[in-house]
Amino acid sequence: MSVVLSTDSVPDREKVAYWNEVVSRTLVPMSVTPRSAGPFDGRIATHRIGYLQVSTVEADAKRVSRTPALIAPSSEALVAVGVQVSGTATFVQDGRMAEVSEGDLVVYETARPYSFDYPQRFATHVFQLPRRSLAVPDSDIRRITGSPIATSGGVGAMLFLFLSALASLAGGHPPLLGHRLADDFVDLLSTLITEQTRPNGTDPNTGGEALLSRVREHIERNLGAPDLSPESIAQAHGMSVRYLHRLFEGEETTVCRHIQRRRLEECSRELARRGRATPTVAAVAHRWGFTSPAHFSRVFRAAYGVPPREWRALHTPQRQGFTAPAPVTDRTGHLSGSQLEGK
C-alpha cells in the first residue's frame, strides 16, 4: 500500500519542521534546509516491494544533509539509488561532487555522510535496500558514489526503465512477487556497478569466486544443522537467494544438491566406522542434518544402492582406511529422484 505525506494541510510556520520529520522518518534521518525564505511545499509517496523501499519526492528548492551525528544512531546500512525525474541536484559523497541532471541515476550509501542540493523545485525517485542484500565489494560501490550515471545506453538505460516501472506501482503485491521484483533490481544494480567499475571486463569473477568459497566453508561448518538452507545461507552472507543460486550455476549442481551430497558422504563414512560405541542409523542421520529417519533411509539407498543398515554391515572393522564413494548420480551429475525431497 502506498503512503502519501505532504505539507498541504500544515501551517506555513510549521512546514519546515514537519518536512524534516517526514523525510527522516520515511527515508533516513537527514537535516533539511529550504533555499527560500517563503512558504515551503513538499510531498512524499512511498511503498514497499519485497525488501525494497520505493519513494517519490517532490519539493521546493532545498538542501538535505546526512551528517555523522545523524548516522550514528542508525540500525542498518542501506544502499540507495536516486533517479532524477525533474530539476537538478548537486550530490556530494566520499569527497566527490556530482551534478545530477534530469534522467540521471546516482548511487549512494546511507552509512556515510552525503548531501543533496536542489536549486529549484524538483522530483526524484529514491530506491532503498539493505546493504547486506547487495553482494558486491564495498570498494566497487565507493568507486561510483559521487558520480552521475547516464541512462542513455548500456545497463544504465535498462535500470532506468525498470526503476521507472517500479516507481509507478502502487504496492499491494503478493510477497513472492515483491521479493522477485526486488531480486531483479539487485541483479540489475549489481550488473550496473560491474559495468561502471570494470569497463574492460577485468577480473569479473574474482569477487564471486571468493564468495563461493566462503559459502562452501559455511556449509561445511553447518552441515549438521537441520535448518541449513539456501535462505539461511543467503541471509548469513548478506545476499539474495537468487544471487546465491547464481554463484552455483558454474558448479554443475545446485545449493540443495551440494548440501544433500555432502550430508550423505559424511553419513556413509560414519556408518562405515566401528568402535566401542556404535551409534544408531537414526543418530547418524540426525547428526548430519536429516530430520526424518525414513527419508534418510530412502535417499541413502537411492544414492548408494543399499539401505544404511546393509551399508554398515558390508563394512567390517577390518576394513581400515575406508573412503566412501560419491553418491550415485544421474548422467548430469545430479542426485536423482527422491534424494532431493525434503531433508
N, C-alpha and C positions, 0 to 999 in steps of 0.2 A: 504494500500500500504506500502510495506517495504522500509525503507530509510537506505542506507548504507553509512557510512562515514569512511574514512581510511587516514592514513598518507602517503600512497604510493606516491602521487604526490607532497608532501610537502618537501621543502628543509630541510636537516638534522638539521640545526641550529634552525629551526622554529617548529620542530615536537613536542617537549615537550609542548610548549605554545599552539600549535594547539590542542594537545590531551587534555590538561586541559580544553580548551574551549568546545571541543566536548563532553567530559564526563559530564561537568557541565550543558551543555545545554540539553543533551539527558536524563540523569538520574536526579541528583540533584547537586547543586554546591558542588564541592569537590576539594581538593588540591591533585595533582598527582606528585609523585617524583619517577623518574626511579631509579632502583637499579644498573644500569650500566652507565658508562660514554660514552659508544659507542652510535651509532645511535639507535633511538627508533622506534619501529614499533607497530601500533595498528589498530584495525578495530572494528566498532560497526554497527550492523544491528538492526533496531528497527521497530516495528509496533504495532498497537493498536487492541485489541479485546474487543469491548464494552468499559467499563471503566477501562480495564486492559491494562497496557503497558508492552510489551514483548521485551526485548533487549538481544542480544547475543554479548558478548565482548570477543575479542581475542587480546592479547597484550603481549609484553615482560615484564620481571620482573619489578615490581613497587610497590609502597606503595600509597594507597589512604586514605585520612583522611577527615572526615566531622566534622568541629570544631564548637563551639558555635557561632563564628563570621559568619560562612557561613550559619548556621541555622537561625539566627535572621531575615534575610530578606524574608525567605521562606513564601509563601502564604498558603500552605496546607500541613498537615502532611500525610505522606504516610507510608504504611506497605510494606515491600519488602521481597521477598523470593529469595535467591540465590541458584542456582544449579551448583555445581562444575562439569564441564564437563571434564576438564583435568588439570593437575597440582595440586598444593596445595595452601592453604592460611591460614594465622593466622588472625582470626577475633576477635575484641575486642568491646564490648559494655556493659554498665551497670556494669563495674568493673570485667567482666568475660572474659576469653580468650578461644577461641575455635580453635582447629587445624582441619581444614576442608580438607578432602581428596576427591579424585575423586568419584563422586556419592553421596556425602553428600548434605543435604539441610541445610540452615541456614536462620533464620527469624530475621529481624531487623526492626527498626523504624527510619525514617529519621528525626524525630523531636528531637532526642537525639544524642549526639556525638558518632561516631564509626570510626573504621579504618579496612582496609584490607591490609595485607602484602603478596604479591605474590613473593616468592623467585626465581621463574623461569617462563618461558613463560607459559601461562595458557589460558583457555577458560571457560567462565561461562555464564549461562543464568540468567537474572535478571527480576523478575516479580514484578511490582509496581502497587498498587491500593490505592485509598484514604482510610485513616484510618477509616473514618466515615462509609464506606461500610461494615466493619467487626464488627459484633455485638457480640464481646467478651470483657470481662473486661480488662482494662489496666493491672491489676495485673497479669493476665494469660499470656499476651504477654511478659511482662517483665520477667516472670519466664523462658521463653525458649530462650530469646535473649542471645547470647554469648555461646550457646550450639549447637554442630553439631547434626543433626538429621539423623540417619541412614535410608537408603531406602531399606534394605534387607527384611523387613517384615512390617506387620501392615499397618496403614494408610499412613505412610511414603512411602511405596512401591507403593501404589495406586496413591499418589500425584505425585511421581517422574515420573511414566509412563504418567500421564495426562499432566504434565508440559512439558515433552519431546515432546509430540504430539503438544501442543500449540506452542512451540518454532519452530517447523518445518513448521508451517503455514506461509504463506507469506502476510497475511492481505487481505483486499478487501472483507470481509464478509458482508452480509446484516446486518444492525443494530440489528435486532431482534435476529439473530443467535449469533452475537458477545456478546450481553448482556446475553444471556442464557449461553454461554460458560464462561463468567466472573462470573456469578452466581454459576455455577458448581465449579469453582475454589474457590470461597468464602466458599461454603459448605464444600469442602474437607479440606481447610485450617482451618476452624473453628473446624472441627472434629479432625484434627491433633493436634491442640492446646489443645483440651479437653483431647485427649489421652495422651499427654505429661504431662499435669498439673494435671490431675485427674486419675491416672492409676488404682485406685481401684474403680472408679465409684462414688466417694464421691460427694454428692451434685451436680449431673449433671444438675439439672433443676433450681437451685436457681437463676442463672442469668436470665434464660428465664422467670421465674415467675415474677420477679421484672420488667423486661422489658415489659411483657404483661400488668402488672398493669399500667405502665406509658403510654402505648399505649391506654388503655381504658380511662385513665384520659384525654389524649389528645383528643380523640374522643368526650368525654363529653364536653370539653371546646369549641370545634369547630363544634359541631353538626349542627349548623345553617349555616355553611359556604358551599356554593354550590360546591366549588372545593375540599371539603374533599373527599379523595380517597386513595386507597392503595398506589399510587405513592407518594402523598403528605405526608402521614403518615410515609412511609419508609424514605423519604428524611429528615423529621423532626427529626427522631431518628437515622440517620446515619446507615441504614441497607438496604439490598436489598429487593425488593418486595417479592422475593421468601422466604427470611427468615421471613418476616412479616407473610406470609401465613402459614409458618411452626409453628409460635407461636400460631396460632388459630386452629391447627389440633386437639388438645385435647379439644377444646371448643364446639364441635358438631355444629359448624356454621362456616361461613366464615367472612372475614372482611366486605365485602359489605352487607351481610345479617345482620350482627350486626348493622351496621350504619343505614340501612333501618328500621330495627325493632325499634331502639331507636327513630328515627325520627317520625315514626308512633305513638309510645306511647306518645311522647310529643304533637303531633298534636291532638290526641284523648283527652288528658287531657285538652288542651286549648279550644278545641271546646265544651267541657262539662261545662266550666266555663261561667258564665254570670256576667255582670257588667253594669255600665252605658254606657260604650263604648264597643260595640261588634265588634271585627274585622271580616272582611270577611273571608270566607274559603280560598280564594286565598292568603290573607295576612298571615294567619296562616301557610299555606303550604310554602310560601316564607320564613317566619321567621325560619323555621326548615329545610331549605336547598333544598326544592323541587323547581325546576325552571319551571316546566310545570304544571299548574293547572289541565289540562286534565289527565296527567299521575298520579298526586297525587290522583285525584278522583278515578281513576281506581285501583290503588294499595290499597287505603284505603278500598274500597268496597271489594276487594279480601281478605283483612286481617280481617275486622270486620263484613262483611256480609251486610252492608248498606252503601249508599253514605255518604260523610261528612255532607251534609246539613240535611239529615234524622237523622244522629247520633246526631247532635246538637239539633234537635227538640225533640228527645227522652229524653234528659237530661235537665230537667227544673231547674230553680233557686232553687227550694225547695230541690233538692237532694244534700245536703251538705256532705262533706267528701267522695265524689265520687273518686273511684280508678279505673282507666282504666284497663280493662282486657288486657292480652297479645294478640297480633295479632294472628289470626288463622294460624296454621301451618299444614304441612302435617305430615305423620306418622314418618318422620325422624326428626321432629323438625325444619324444614326449611320453610321459607316463600315460598309460592308456585307460580308457573307460572309467570304471568305478573308483580308480585310485584318486581321482580328483574330486570326489564327492565329500564335502564336509571335512571333518578332522578326525 
